């Protein structure tokens, strides 16, 4: 009797095995069951829906990009004609060289890079210091300060334009006008609550034993940050760097208000200022050139973006 019971338990795997199989089946549940997917009709419906969704999302996201690139290769008449053509009847690559020379894109590109990497340097210094102090140094009222910073994310950016403009027009205490200077771009971008939150989440996931070992060896908090925390924080630092550069690159309203001097304008504002006297195909070519750097940044660092965003999400 005991042997039969033992054999039956070995055959069924016991209650634990039953629960594990139920858990595995629950994890494998999808919109279409394996039985339905195994049938010919279910498999055909699945792949048709999958193909339609894939093509739809491809057209939504890549359609405007394709239209912009091909628009820069058309003639002016072909760009403005109705109905529009899906493919250029004749390719005119000289539109891109004309846009580069006529709109002085080299100067605008240099200005934008200068502003973007300056903002990146300030954000890395101040945002990393703020996130490290909130995460590891635990200052007094740290949670209150973090909550107040996160509350600023609920305020629309356009609401802050007027107060920020009045501030840079006459900076308190220093009494200086920052218009037409790089500081008018760098200073408002320093305190980024979202980047501080991302950095703090990552710093929270760093084991405290590493910091305790550094403290036992006599390292100060600043030395611990420089020698221990920053070397293992490269994924999230890469994400913050990308966000900082792209944020300055795509900004339009604030540079248009604070950089009226044409020699100091950014790429987007400069193209907008010169758009009135430029043919439509050349203007589209200039917009394509202005979009290339951000697309390259995304294509080259998309793995860093995903790994950095999920780096501090799980512990263990």
C-alpha positions, 0 to 999 in steps of 0.5 A: 500500500505504501509502495503504491502511494509512493509510486503514485506520488512520484508519477504525479509529482506531488502537490508542489509539482501540481502547483508549479505546473499551474503557475507555469500554465498561468505564466504562459497564458496569452491573448491566444491559447496554445491550442488555438494557435496550433490550429491552422485558422488560429495561426493564420488570424494571428499572423494577419493581425500581427502583420497589420499591427506592425505595418500600421505602427511602421507607417505611423512612426516612419511615414513622416520621416520618409515624407521629410527625407523624400521631400528634400529630394523633390523640386519645388513644384513637386513638393507643393503639388496636389495630390502629392507624389509618394516617390520623387520623379527626379532626385535632386540631392543638391537641395541638401547642399543648398540648404547647408550653404544658404541657411548657414547650418554649420553655424547653427549646428555649432551653436546648438552643440555648444548649448547642448553639451554645456547644459549636459555638463551642468546637469551631470554635476548638479543633478548627480550631486542632488540625487546622491545626497537625497539617496545616500546622505539622507539630509533633513527633510530630504523626502519633502524636498524630493516631493516638491521637486517631483511636484514641479513635473505637474506644472506645464512648461509654458506656464513657467516661460514668463517667470523664467524670462523675467528672471533671466532678464534681471537676475536677482542679487547679481542684477545681470541680463542673461539674454543672448548668452549661453547662460540663458540656456544652461541655467534653466536646464540645470535643475531637472526633476525627472533626471534627479529622480532617475538618478536617485532611483539608480543610486537607491539600488546600489548596495549600502555595503559598497559605501560602508566598505569605502567609508571604512577605508577612510573615503569621504562621501565625495570620494565615494561618489567619484570612485565607487558610485559613478563608475557603476552608474554609467548606464543611467548617466548615459540616459541622462546625457541623452535626455539633456542633449535632446532636450536642448536640441529640440527646444524652440520656444525658449531659445526663440525668446531669449536668443534674438541675435541671429548669430547666437540662435540654435538650429531650430530657431535659425531655420525658422527665422530664415524660412520665409525666403527659402523654397519649400524643398530646400526648407524640408532638406534643412529640417532633415539635416537638423533631425539627423543628429538626434536620430543617430543618437537614438539609433546608437544608444538605444540599448543604453536608454533601455538599460538605464531606464530599467537599471534601478527598477529591481533590486537583488 
